[in-house]
Structure formats: structure tokens, C-alpha cells
């Protein structure tokens, strides 16, 4: 890769910044360029990692092998009006724009380029995230292999057909907000029972993290793991009953469905 920068991040907001953090943290020797109209966001990344440099948009576009597009979907036409004339023939576009198909990015680029569409989540910044991805036919296996290797420290990377990305991201992309809400609610319960706020929050967060790890490591159905904790006539099954009375499972299902339907509603009409 005869480029000054391996990765160039356009947009350093919550998600773009989290991905840049994951890339820089997992690849300290990798040269990375960052650009954001709010220069303080880009500068914060450059200050945190030795290999990260703040650049102008034109320098980043011309000198980065992988161009990470981290702007909101409605901003894409304006961005590509500037970006498209600058794109070299060997650029690889990595788009994280929600609800925006690979074909839409190809059209905006105005030339046949490799495009990797990703849907990441915020925990990539701490190495426990999820990155769903798919790619067009111009993207080689070598392109994808390098991308996956460079971002392996971000968490779980899973290639899934593009038609399923929106549904999957309603869980992995929106899910952290649901999880944070649950942690907050558990901590509130602890405070109501007399625990200090900081301890209640720490216990809730550690419990959720460990429980999730056990689901992944054991391969067992979550229902079976739940049953193993519920002793007959015990405290846990009393709490489970309270959650069922409150409609926890239906509310969680509805949250995922609502997020998915909103994603579909935000897509441009054909």
C-alpha cells in the first residue's frame, strides 16, 4: 500500500471517533489520518495516539488507502460533492452511514471503487464491540482480510449479507443504549434498597458484562442459563416474575423492531 496513511477517517463524532480509537489502539504503528469540521474532535484523537494526524479533507482523500466515511446519511451528498473529484482509483471506501446501501455509496463516488459497508457499535472503543460488514464485487479478499485483521481488536467482526445488516444493527448498533438503560434501572433498584449509587452501578455493569460473556463462552441457550440461577421458591425467580409482569421481554423485542422500522423509514425513497 503505497499510501501516506493506511486509514483515513472522515468524521470523528461518537461512532467515527470510537472506530478511530479502536484502529489506533489496536495498531499503534499504523499511520492514520483524521478529519472533522469540528477540529477539536480530530485533535483529541491525534493527542491520544502517536500515529494519528489531523489533516485537511483533500490530503486525507488523496493519501489514505481506506477512507472511512463517518458522517450522517443526510450529509453524504454534500460530502461526496467535495470528495468524489479527489478519490484516487485505488481508494477503498468504508461507509458506516446507517440505512445507506453499498449501491448508494457507489453512485455518490461516481466511479467503480471497492466499498465496504459496516455497521459498528460504540463499544468498539473498548475492544468489546460488534462490526457487521459486507462489500461490493470490487473489494478483493485481500482488502477484506486486511480490514478485518486491522480491526480485530475492536471486538466481534462478522460478515453478513447486506440485506440483513439493518435488522442485525437494530440489535448490535442500537442495543448498547438498551443495555445502558437496563444497567441504570438495576442500579436504581439497588439504590432503592440502600446501596450507594457508585457501587450499585458498578455491580450492575459487571454482572451484565459477565453474564454476556458466559452466554458466548458456554454456547448454552440464555433460557437454560437463567433456569440454572433460579432456585425453586427462591429470590431470583421472584425477581424474574416481577420482570415478566412488567413485560421485559416484550419491551425488548419491541425496541429492536422499532429501531429496525425506523431505519427503514429513514432510507431514501426509490
Secondary structure as the mmCIF struct_conf table of DSSP 4:
data_model
#
loop_
_struct_conf.conf_type_id
_struct_conf.id
_struct_conf.beg_label_comp_id
_struct_conf.beg_label_asym_id
_struct_conf.beg_label_seq_id
_struct_conf.end_label_comp_id
_struct_conf.end_label_asym_id
_struct_conf.end_label_seq_id
BEND BEND1 UNK A 4 UNK A 4
STRN STRN1 UNK A 5 UNK A 10
BEND BEND2 UNK A 13 UNK A 13
HELX_RH_AL_P HELX_RH_AL_P1 UNK A 14 UNK A 26
TURN_TY1_P TURN_TY1_P1 UNK A 28 UNK A 29
BEND BEND3 UNK A 30 UNK A 30
STRN STRN2 UNK A 32 UNK A 35
BEND BEND4 UNK A 37 UNK A 38
HELX_RH_AL_P HELX_RH_AL_P2 UNK A 39 UNK A 48
TURN_TY1_P TURN_TY1_P2 UNK A 50 UNK A 51
STRN STRN3 UNK A 52 UNK A 54
HELX_RH_AL_P HELX_RH_AL_P3 UNK A 57 UNK A 63
STRN STRN4 UNK A 64 UNK A 69
BEND BEND5 UNK A 71 UNK A 71
HELX_RH_3T_P HELX_RH_3T_P1 UNK A 73 UNK A 75
HELX_RH_AL_P HELX_RH_AL_P4 UNK A 76 UNK A 83
HELX_RH_3T_P HELX_RH_3T_P2 UNK A 84 UNK A 86
TURN_TY1_P TURN_TY1_P3 UNK A 89 UNK A 90
STRN STRN5 UNK A 92 UNK A 95
TURN_TY1_P TURN_TY1_P4 UNK A 98 UNK A 99
HELX_RH_AL_P HELX_RH_AL_P5 UNK A 102 UNK A 109
TURN_TY1_P TURN_TY1_P5 UNK A 110 UNK A 110
BEND BEND6 UNK A 111 UNK A 111
STRN STRN6 UNK A 114 UNK A 120
HELX_RH_3T_P HELX_RH_3T_P3 UNK A 122 UNK A 126
TURN_TY1_P TURN_TY1_P6 UNK A 127 UNK A 127
STRN STRN7 UNK A 129 UNK A 135
TURN_TY1_P TURN_TY1_P7 UNK A 137 UNK A 138
BEND BEND7 UNK A 139 UNK A 139
HELX_RH_AL_P HELX_RH_AL_P6 UNK A 141 UNK A 150
TURN_TY1_P TURN_TY1_P8 UNK A 151 UNK A 151
HELX_RH_3T_P HELX_RH_3T_P4 UNK A 152 UNK A 154
STRN STRN8 UNK A 155 UNK A 159
HELX_RH_3T_P HELX_RH_3T_P5 UNK A 162 UNK A 164
HELX_RH_AL_P HELX_RH_AL_P7 UNK A 165 UNK A 192
TURN_TY1_P TURN_TY1_P9 UNK A 193 UNK A 194
HELX_RH_AL_P HELX_RH_AL_P8 UNK A 197 UNK A 218
HELX_RH_AL_P HELX_RH_AL_P9 UNK A 222 UNK A 229
TURN_TY1_P TURN_TY1_P10 UNK A 232 UNK A 233
HELX_RH_AL_P HELX_RH_AL_P10 UNK A 235 UNK A 245
TURN_TY1_P TURN_TY1_P11 UNK A 246 UNK A 247
HELX_RH_AL_P HELX_RH_AL_P11 UNK A 248 UNK A 266
BEND BEND8 UNK A 267 UNK A 267
HELX_LH_PP_P HELX_LH_PP_P1 UNK A 268 UNK A 269
#
